[in-house]
Amino acid sequence: MYGRVKWSAAVAGAALLLTGCSSSGDDSAKDTAEPIRQQPKGSDPYWVNPDGNAGAQVRAYEKDGKKDDAGQIRKIAEQPTAEWIGAENPEQEARGFTEAAAKADRDAVLVLYNIPHRDCGNFSAGGAADGNAYRAWIDGVAKGIGDRPATVVLEPDAVLHLVDGCTPDEFHEERYDLLKGAIGTLKALKNTKVYLDAGNTGWGKPDQIFEPLTWAGVAQADGFSVNVSNFYTTADSTAYGKELSAKVGNKPFVIDTSRNGNGPYTDGDPNERWCNPPGRALGETPTTKTGDPKVHAFLWIKRPGESDGTCKGGPKAGEWWPEYALELARATK
């Protein structure tokens, strides 16, 4: 399973947050629309970005008189989703998102996805040019976060791709070093939680990844993440996470529930079932009230409505795709 979301609006979003502008580009539409609201802090302490792609789509639909469509997309717009930090301005983006979250008395959820040789040349290929560039990028993120509260999901697929043979052997030692260093830098911050990505229940067995997670520094992290950008059910993801937790010092974990409401797609090419599958639905809304002490939170790490890649008619990875967003929302009970 390859390909991951990129950050199509991250640079612009952070800059707009810092300047206090709307990302919709239409102030009149924003003024007349129902505001995008935060969720109750007691159960969902994470920040809803009112100027994200979904919020802008709500305003556009309302301006066009498409009330039903606007109401459907509001299911996405009024839930906190992670902000994926881009490659060019990590300090500015991290500061912008965490300052906006702190102003709303909420915690920012950030995804760091810039490891060298990322995604093995697939839909979300890229990453930092080399190890030194990555370390500088992590330093920029840390400086931008500062003492403000942040929950960080670190490098989706980075460890998994060391295990499944996707990442060439010559890059393994450096990647472990970079991940350990990133965890150390981020955990030195006063109010930052770090969850190292640990794949999903559909790729293989916890026995295959627990040692690599240990080598990557999971013991120093707050825990690990599962099901990022994927569709496996919360029950199956919890079972996978608990089995893995028992092998890595009983570390807790977070689950990406953003699009797992109907579970995984089982038709078509097995190698691309994760990529823009039809018939999916939004999953459990973000919360720290999971009912299980091992599961720290349900999070929307993958941003619903943003493409997985140029498959099944989708745009580039990370680009907003309103038709797919509507499909997810309408399928949600």
KOLRO-171147 format. One line per field, with one value per residue (C-alpha): residue number from 1; x, y, z. Coordinates in steps of 0.02 Angstrom, whole numbers, plus 50000, padded with zeros to 5 digits. Each point is the difference from the previous one (the first is absolute). Layout:
<atoms>
num	c(NUM  ...)
east	c(X  ...)
north	c(Y  ...)
up	c(Z  ...)
</atoms>
This chain:
<atoms>
num	c(1  2  3  4  5  6  7  8  9  10  11  12  13  14  15  16  17  18  19  20  21  22  23  24  25  26  27  28  29  30  31  32  33  34  35  36  37  38  39  40  41  42  43  44  45  46  47  48  49  50  51  52  53  54  55  56  57  58  59  60  61  62  63  64  65  66  67  68  69  70  71  72  73  74  75  76  77  78  79  80  81  82  83  84  85  86  87  88  89  90  91  92  93  94  95  96  97  98  99  100  101  102  103  104  105  106  107  108  109  110  111  112  113  114  115  116  117  118  119  120  121  122  123  124  125  126  127  128  129  130  131  132  133  134  135  136  137  138  139  140  141  142  143  144  145  146  147  148  149  150  151  152  153  154  155  156  157  158  159  160  161  162  163  164  165  166  167  168  169  170  171  172  173  174  175  176  177  178  179  180  181  182  183  184  185  186  187  188  189  190  191  192  193  194  195  196  197  198  199  200  201  202  203  204  205  206  207  208  209  210  211  212  213  214  215  216  217  218  219  220  221  222  223  224  225  226  227  228  229  230  231  232  233  234  235  236  237  238  239  240  241  242  243  244  245  246  247  248  249  250  251  252  253  254  255  256  257  258  259  260  261  262  263  264  265  266  267  268  269  270  271  272  273  274  275  276  277  278  279  280  281  282  283  284  285  286  287  288  289  290  291  292  293  294  295  296  297  298  299  300  301  302  303  304  305  306  307  308  309  310  311  312  313  314  315  316  317  318  319  320  321  322  323  324  325  326  327  328  329  330  331  332  333)
east	c(50000  50082  49958  49954  49919  50102  49973  49916  49938  50121  50116  49859  49899  50138  50037  49816  49983  50147  49926  49821  49931  49874  50063  49837  50045  49819  49966  49817  49969  50086  49900  49830  50036  49970  50167  50108  49996  50121  49949  49976  50172  49961  49984  50091  50143  50064  49990  49877  50078  49856  50103  50040  49945  49838  49953  50033  49892  49857  50004  50008  49850  49900  50039  49938  49841  50050  49941  49994  50177  50059  49921  50085  50173  49972  50014  50183  50030  49945  50114  50184  50115  50189  50106  50138  50155  50077  50181  50038  49944  49992  50028  49872  49868  50025  49991  49846  49902  50048  49968  49828  49961  50060  49894  49848  50055  50030  50147  50071  50019  50148  50068  50184  50026  50165  50119  50130  49949  49819  49869  50127  49965  49813  49853  50072  50183  50116  50069  50153  50153  50109  50022  50068  49855  49878  50080  49991  49817  49960  50090  49891  49841  50055  50041  49830  49907  50092  49908  49827  49902  50020  49969  50120  49981  50175  50036  49860  50070  50182  50026  49879  50097  50159  49914  49904  50151  49946  50143  50173  50116  50128  49877  49949  50133  49979  49811  50007  50119  49890  49843  50086  50069  49832  49917  50135  49985  49811  49990  50117  49855  49891  49828  50026  49942  50079  49927  50114  49905  49984  49903  49831  49916  49997  50185  50074  50026  50058  50141  50074  50005  50023  50190  50017  49885  50113  50155  49911  49976  49820  50049  50036  49837  49829  49942  49965  49867  49905  49888  50065  49917  49920  49828  50013  49866  50029  49974  50131  50119  49980  50040  50154  50056  49979  50099  50138  49994  50036  50162  50061  49986  49810  50006  49829  49947  49885  49890  49960  49811  49976  49933  49973  49812  49966  50163  50124  49964  50014  49976  50117  50190  50060  50150  49890  49852  50062  49998  49838  49888  49815  49863  50097  49933  50062  50045  49988  50024  50160  49999  50107  49851  50034  49943  50168  50151  50120  49919  50050  49889  49902  50072  49961  50180  49963  49894  49835  49967  50183  50058  50112  50077  49965  49898  49815  49982  50078  50113  50177  50029  49942  49893  49822  49871  49824  49910  50091  49971  49813  50003  50082  49880  49842  50048  50022  49859)
north	c(50000  50159  50181  50126  50168  50155  50177  50091  50144  49996  50140  50116  49950  50039  50167  50047  49950  50111  50148  49971  49977  49875  49865  50002  50161  50059  50099  50029  49813  49975  50140  49929  49816  49913  50001  49845  49952  49915  49838  49988  50005  49870  49858  50072  50117  50017  50153  50020  50107  50109  50050  49825  49928  49930  50165  50093  49872  50026  50187  49974  49882  50116  50148  49897  49952  49817  49982  49810  49984  50132  49903  49840  50079  50082  49822  50013  50186  50000  49857  50027  49931  49991  50132  49925  50110  50042  49992  50183  50100  49880  50130  50121  49865  49919  50169  50051  49843  49988  50185  49987  49844  50079  50154  49884  49913  49838  49887  49994  49831  50000  49868  50000  49914  50051  49855  49980  49873  50014  49880  49906  50105  49969  50124  50101  49988  50134  50048  50094  49996  49916  49969  50171  50084  49893  50043  50185  49979  49914  50139  50125  49908  49993  50185  50039  49894  50071  49975  49991  49836  49886  49818  49941  49846  49962  49939  49889  49842  50042  49848  49890  50028  49943  49834  49964  50013  50162  50107  49942  49929  50139  50126  49901  50053  50184  49989  49923  50136  50137  49934  49982  50175  50072  49920  50069  50175  50004  49920  50135  50122  50038  49951  49889  49819  49890  49843  49903  49921  49810  49951  49915  49834  49957  50005  49861  49946  50095  49873  50075  50181  50005  49990  50133  50113  49973  50041  50158  50061  49961  49979  50187  50046  50014  49853  49953  50028  49872  50002  50168  50039  49828  49925  49855  49997  50072  49829  49919  50146  49989  49815  50030  50143  49900  49853  50118  50097  49842  49982  50180  50028  50018  50166  50080  50048  50109  49941  50093  49982  50133  49887  49829  50007  49863  49906  49957  49984  49820  50012  50048  49994  49942  50116  50154  49963  50138  50131  50101  49847  50026  49969  50054  50105  50112  49908  50040  50184  50056  49979  49953  49908  49835  49882  49913  50059  49933  50107  50179  50074  49978  50128  50056  49993  49981  50150  49934  50065  50013  49879  49850  50019  49995  49841  49968  50172  50094  50153  50000  49936  50128  50105  50039  49896  50062  49857  49872  50103  50000  49813  49971  50116  49932  49822  50044  49947)
up	c(50000  49941  49971  50130  50014  49965  50062  49857  50107  50145  49948  49953  50153  50123  49920  50002  50182  50044  49907  50055  49824  49934  49883  49905  49909  50019  50157  49956  49991  50166  50083  49949  50035  50165  50091  50009  50183  50119  50084  50190  50079  50132  49876  49851  50047  49822  49890  49857  49863  49935  49849  49939  49834  50070  50082  49837  49908  50122  49967  49812  50001  50111  49887  49851  50092  50016  50179  50002  49933  50123  50142  49945  49991  50169  50071  49952  50025  50183  50052  50041  49867  50002  49916  49892  50013  49832  49946  49972  50152  50149  50135  49929  49975  50169  50085  49902  50037  50183  50032  49920  50101  50163  49965  49988  50161  49906  49956  49824  49913  49881  49881  49954  49833  49924  50029  49861  49866  50055  49932  49894  49845  49999  50001  50145  49953  50063  50168  50060  49888  50130  50185  50041  49909  50098  50167  49957  49952  50165  50092  49908  50049  50181  50003  49926  50128  50150  50164  49921  50012  49849  49959  49865  49890  49940  49824  49935  49919  50041  50111  49903  49840  50086  50038  49840  49886  49918  50065  49942  50133  49981  50071  50154  50124  49960  50014  50173  50053  49929  50083  50169  49983  49953  50151  50113  49930  50012  50172  50066  49974  50149  49935  49849  49986  49867  49921  49883  49856  50007  49844  50001  50026  49814  49957  50107  50181  50155  50014  49842  50057  50188  49995  49865  50101  50149  49897  49940  50179  50042  50183  50009  49911  50081  49897  49820  49867  49896  49846  49936  49832  50000  50022  50122  50133  50171  50079  49888  50023  50188  49997  49893  50112  50160  49931  49947  50164  50098  49902  50021  50186  50006  49911  49964  49826  49895  49857  49840  49986  49868  49862  50077  50027  49873  50025  49862  49815  49942  49810  49859  49997  50172  49986  49983  50113  50116  49861  49986  50023  49964  50125  50155  50144  50138  50160  50185  50032  50085  50188  50149  50074  49912  50137  49999  50101  49869  49864  50039  49864  49841  49879  49823  49941  49815  49953  49930  49825  49951  49866  50032  49827  49814  50004  49970  49923  50146  49994  50068  50176  50128  49883  50053  49907  50043  49912  50105  50157  49963  49972  50169  50090  49919  50042  50183  50114)
</atoms>
